[in-house]
């Protein structure tokens, strides 16, 4: 098989979506999933309180069955949250919700990427924990040519199911990659270099995400607070790692 798409020889690589993760997974030691609005942001909020988060790629009736099997509460759609089921994909709602030790968080993009990782270690990265994620990766020995890491921007979906690159995920990935370069030097692939440059060239991350297509969609739908939480740059030191099917914080 042609390997031109693997970004071989570089310690830090960048790609888009579940297909990009699937293609790079066999050639890297670790995958960082970035879904700023809002899967990985919600994961960071949940694990800060000690919750283990089980990703699930289908937001349908099977999610409830999966949650029951895991002995976990199920996060619902933003508009479906109630007093008896207060957990949702909204990071602002999760911050206000009561503590639950185990939570299933359906997400067709972020969860699909986690499922595509194969034997690679999977980490949930966001703007909130960008620097902490980079430090954890370096401390674990990732980001070198021998143990490369792929930072995957989840993106969104057009109505026909095709990938819609999302600016907020590019910025989140770029923030992590820029922090990695500060610690590791020039181990970046050209794709990763461009992602880092995009982040560093954006003077006001909060304003940029709020004005983006995804940000405007959430704000217009009454979820402006989710955009605010998602753009709390480097306010979180938790680094969620996928262990036994759940994102949790590890040393």
Secondary structure, 3 states (H helix, E strand, C coil): CCCHHHCCCCCEEEEEHHHHHHHHHCCCCEEEEECCCCHHHHHHHHHHCCCEEEEECCCCHHHHHHHHHHCCEECECHHHCCCCCCCECCHHHHHHCCCCCEEEEECCCHHHHHHCCCCCEEEEECCCCHHHHHHHHHHCCCCCCCCCEEEEECCEECCCCCEECCHHHHHHHHHHHHHHHHHHCCCECHHHHHHHHHHHCCCCHHHHHHHCHHHHHHHHCCCHHHHHHHCCCCCCCCCEEEECCEEEECC
